Amino acid sequence: MSKIGKLPVSIPEGVTVQLSQNRIEVSGPKGDLSFTFRPEVDIAVEDSTIKVARRQETKFAKSLHGLTRSLVANMVKGVSQGHEKVLELIGVGYRASIQGENLLLSVGFSHPVLIKRIKGVDFEIKDNKIIISGADKSLVGEIAASIKRVRPPEPYKGKGIKYLDELVRRKAGKTLKTATGA
């Protein structure tokens, strides 16, 4: 039995879950999410919990068991609390601003970079940190990754856009040759 798949997902107050055939729809105060799951797994709503079980004992069904439970748990957490990623700008003159609903980055290029807002994702800027938040965990992560790809951190000075908890491995720069015959 899958360690993650066998755990029930509790449904908090204010969240409603609808099941129809191979589709689950979760709605709450932060938004509405839906997911079409594979026929190898079965989802049941009992009292205030969601249980995921597999219909077959094949290797493929076993691999989908924990995955489906994690996706459903992320949906429930997303519509009730939301998900967020924090990016940090490091570098002289590197800054971000919000222009309308879009994000404008000045990160050392000759032109500012405009990141368009996607429905369901919000941007917030505090102290050279970009906070990306929304109900859909995968969408928030994808937007954060695309912003980071604009200027990934470089290993010599560490300048660039990085996740708040990311550790950038630094390299030593060039060293001078000594004057004693090298």
C-alpha positions in Angstrom: 0.0 0.0 0.0 1.3 3.5 -0.9 2.4 5.4 2.2 1.0 8.7 0.8 -1.9 7.2 -1.1 -3.5 5.6 1.9 -3.7 8.8 4.0 -7.1 10.5 3.8 -7.4 14.2 2.8 -9.5 16.2 5.3 -11.9 18.8 3.9 -11.7 22.1 5.8 -14.8 24.3 6.4 -15.9 26.4 3.4 -14.5 23.9 0.8 -16.9 21.8 -1.3 -16.0 18.7 -3.3 -17.9 17.4 -6.3 -17.3 14.0 -7.9 -18.6 13.0 -11.3 -17.2 10.0 -13.2 -13.4 10.5 -13.5 -13.4 14.2 -12.5 -13.1 15.9 -9.1 -14.0 19.6 -8.6 -12.9 21.5 -5.5 -14.1 25.0 -4.7 -13.4 27.2 -1.8 -12.7 30.8 -0.8 -9.5 31.1 -2.9 -11.0 29.7 -6.1 -12.1 26.6 -8.0 -10.0 23.8 -9.3 -10.8 20.6 -11.2 -8.8 17.5 -12.1 -9.6 14.5 -14.3 -8.1 11.4 -12.7 -7.2 8.1 -14.3 -9.6 5.2 -14.3 -7.0 3.1 -12.4 -7.7 5.0 -9.2 -11.0 5.6 -7.4 -11.8 8.7 -5.3 -14.5 8.7 -2.6 -15.8 11.4 -0.4 -16.8 10.2 3.1 -18.0 12.6 5.8 -15.3 15.4 5.7 -12.5 13.4 4.1 -11.5 12.3 0.7 -10.1 8.8 0.2 -8.1 7.6 -2.8 -7.9 3.9 -3.6 -6.6 2.0 -6.5 -8.9 -0.4 -8.5 -6.1 -2.7 -9.7 -2.8 -3.9 -8.3 -0.7 -3.2 -11.4 2.5 -1.3 -11.2 1.0 1.6 -13.1 -2.0 1.8 -10.8 0.3 1.7 -7.8 2.3 4.6 -9.2 -0.8 6.7 -9.7 -2.2 6.1 -6.2 0.1 8.4 -4.2 0.3 10.9 -7.1 -3.5 11.3 -7.3 -3.8 11.7 -3.5 -1.1 14.4 -3.5 -2.8 16.3 -6.4 -6.1 16.2 -4.5 -4.5 17.3 -1.3 -2.8 20.2 -3.1 -6.1 21.2 -4.7 -7.9 21.2 -1.2 -5.0 23.3 0.3 -5.0 25.6 -2.7 -8.6 26.6 -2.5 -8.6 27.0 1.3 -5.2 28.5 2.1 -3.5 29.1 -1.3 0.1 28.4 -2.4 2.9 30.8 -2.8 6.5 31.0 -4.0 9.0 33.8 -3.1 11.7 34.9 -5.4 14.6 37.2 -4.4 16.3 39.7 -6.7 20.1 40.0 -6.0 22.2 42.5 -7.9 22.8 46.3 -8.1 20.0 47.9 -9.9 17.9 44.8 -10.0 14.3 45.6 -9.2 10.7 44.5 -9.9 7.6 46.6 -10.1 3.9 46.0 -10.9 2.6 47.7 -13.9 -1.2 47.3 -14.0 -1.6 43.6 -13.4 1.7 42.6 -15.0 5.2 42.3 -13.5 8.0 44.5 -14.8 11.6 43.3 -14.2 14.8 45.4 -14.5 17.5 42.8 -14.2 20.5 44.2 -16.1 19.3 44.0 -19.7 19.0 47.0 -22.0 15.2 46.7 -21.7 12.8 45.9 -19.0 11.2 42.4 -19.1 7.4 42.2 -18.9 5.8 39.1 -17.3 2.1 39.0 -18.1 -0.3 38.0 -15.3 -2.1 34.7 -15.8 -5.6 34.3 -14.4 -5.5 32.7 -10.9 -2.0 34.0 -10.1 -1.2 37.2 -8.2 2.1 39.1 -7.9 3.2 41.1 -4.9 6.6 42.9 -4.3 8.2 43.5 -0.9 11.8 44.5 -0.4 13.3 43.1 -3.6 11.3 40.0 -3.2 8.6 38.8 -5.6 5.7 36.8 -4.0 3.7 34.7 -6.5 0.5 33.3 -5.0 -2.5 31.4 -6.2 -4.7 28.4 -5.7 -3.1 26.1 -8.3 0.2 24.8 -7.0 1.6 23.7 -10.4 0.6 27.0 -12.0 2.3 29.1 -9.2 5.4 26.9 -9.5 5.5 27.2 -13.3 5.2 31.0 -13.2 7.9 31.3 -10.6 10.2 29.1 -12.7 9.6 31.2 -15.8 10.4 34.4 -13.9 13.6 32.8 -12.5 14.6 31.7 -16.1 14.7 35.4 -17.1 18.0 35.9 -15.1 19.1 32.8 -13.2 21.7 33.4 -10.4 25.3 33.3 -11.7 28.0 31.5 -9.6 30.6 34.2 -9.3 28.8 37.2 -7.7 25.5 35.5 -7.1 23.5 38.1 -9.1 20.2 37.1 -10.5 16.7 35.8 -9.5 16.6 32.9 -7.0 14.1 31.2 -4.8 14.2 32.6 -1.2 15.4 29.3 0.3 17.7 28.4 -2.6 21.4 28.0 -2.0 23.6 29.3 -4.8 27.0 27.5 -5.0 29.6 30.2 -5.5 32.8 29.7 -7.4 36.1 31.4 -6.7 37.1 34.1 -9.2 40.4 34.4 -11.0 43.5 34.5 -8.9 46.6 36.5 -9.6 49.8 34.8 -10.3 52.5 35.4 -7.8 55.6 37.4 -8.8 58.0 34.7 -7.6 58.4 32.8 -10.9 55.1 31.3 -11.7 
